[in-house]
Amino acid sequence: MSKAQKTMITKISFPLAFKIIITIALLVHAFYLVAFFFIQEEILVSTNIFSIVFYMFAIKLLLDSDENGKLVAVLFQIEVLLHAMACIAVLGWGYGFELLFLVSTVMLFFTPFSYKRINYVLTTMQILASITFYVLFEDKEIKSYGNYKDFFFIFNLCMVSMFSIMVSYLLEISNSFVFLNILEQKENMKTIVNHDPLTGLLNRASIQDILQRQSLFENIDFAVVMCDIDDFKKINDTYGHSAGDEVLKSLSKIFKNTFRNDDYIARWGGEEFLVIIRNTKKIAAIGVVNRVRELLNENIVEFEGKKINATMTFGVITHDNMGEFDITKMIKQADELLYDGKRSGKNIVMSAEFNPAY
């Protein structure tokens, strides 16, 4: 499905389209009112005044709440049934008002959006009414308005045809919404499965799956970063595990805002994180990691009136696009650099080029 189609579906929802249908029905009855006034059919003039008031009320119900759509759908069918019966009873058969009985048949396609049993009852009533009026009036001409009979028939045929086209379009919209909802649910499930619920970063299982795709790292410069929050156990012991969770979320936010969308950021476990910086030279990779470290030094997490400043130590292994690489070995070397940094005083970036012979 194209982006333009998705935008159109978003703009024209089912409730909006139904409001358009009811508005068109109001305008059609306004036309009927003028036409019946012109041919001086006072009963039908009064009938259409009632219909216009009804559709104004129906529009108000739809504007008040989309939940009123089912009620309006039923009232719409009742109005069409009564209006068609009144017109046939006054004018006779052949003016095209018998075609309006098809409206309920078409509305059967919308049973998910209306009261199903009532819809079937009204459809049955319209079928019976159609048969009854056909038997009573098909060979009898009650009123003769010459060319106006053909005019009304053509107009009503156009109205029913237009209604059928709009219903077809609404069905397309509703089916598209179902499809988009399925896609959205699929994406949501994918997000839940692949991301850490606390930080929103990739979880260990998903990043391991990514690391197995060798093609993502071939013929490019990239870096593997292992990092760990300094003295995280002390933070938990001093301020509580809830405070530790807030620290994790705050630091993860800095990661998301500093690294690029093309980079992979994962919570490796506990307070340890793994980052893959793609398409980046050694100097640039180390530079962005130092930038993250500086931002962490400036970052203050406020929790229950306490201010917490958490730092991190980083181990960075870089690789240029010319040599061989082994992601597993690079992670191991980065992890060892990380602990070298811990032993060197923490809050530091330790870096080296990948050594395949190590």
Secondary structure, DSSP 8 states (H G I E B T S, - for coil): --HHHHHHHHHS-HHHHHHHHHHHHHHHHHHHHHHHHHTT-HHHHHHHHHHHHHHHHHHHHHHH-GGGHHHHHHHHHHHHHHHHHHHHHHH-TTSSGGGGGHHHHHHGGGGGGS-HHHHHHHHHHHHHHHHHHHHHHTT--S---THHHHHHHHHHHHHHHHHHHHHHHHHHHHHHHHHHHHHHHHHHHHHHHHB-TTT-SB-HHHHHHHHT-GGGTTTS-EEEEEEEETTHHHHHHHH-HHHHHHHHHHHHHHHHHHS-TTSEEEEEETTEEEEEEES--HHHHHHHHHHHHHHHHH--EEETTEEE---EEEEEEEE-TTS---HHHHHHHHHHHHHHHHHTTSS-EEEEE--TT-
